[in-house]
Amino acid sequence: QVQLVESGGGLVQAGGSLRLSCAASGSTFSIHYMGWYRQAPGKQRELVARISSGGATEYADSVKGRFTISRDNAKNTVYLQMNNLKPEDTAVYYCNVLVLPGNVYWGQGTQVTVSS
């Protein structure tokens, strides 16, 4: 089992920045991917960004150039630096980890609200 604790959401004006953090605990030795998904009201949950244990990253087209995902393997923590936030980034952001051979865990979600 893996437990995830998220922090860093909040309310920010358009153009502002926020940094999300997600710390994993428990059976963390086989964590492969760590990442972030988001879900806006009335929409499906979508991948925002993810990073592999080797450091390979993947981003949604809508956040490329504005968001940066990073990872501290020693702390089992993943970060999402969000710059130049837009109102359309408003959503609940969920931390997600993939533990080999294929178990997926989700955080409780943190609200990000961007005002125009």
C-alpha positions, 0 to 999 in steps of 0.5 A: 500500500502507498499513501499520498499526501498532497499540498499546495493548492489554493486561489490565485489570480490569472498569471500567478503561480502555485506549487503542488507537492505530493509525498508518498509513504508506505511501499514506495520502493517500486514506485515507477511513475509519479504524476498529476491529473486534474478534473474540472467540473463536468469534465473527465479527469485528465493527465497533467504531467507525469515523471518516471523513476528515471526522470522522463517527463510527459505533459499535456499539451495545454500546460507545456511551457507553463508547468514543470514536474519534478521528483525527489526520489529520496523523499518520494515526493513529486512536485508540480510548479505551475506558472502563468496560470489561466482560469481554465487550469481551475480544477481539482488536482490529484496526485497519482503513482504507479507502483510496479507491477501495476498498482495505481494509487490516488491522492485525495485531491487539492483544489486549484482555482484561478480567477480572471 
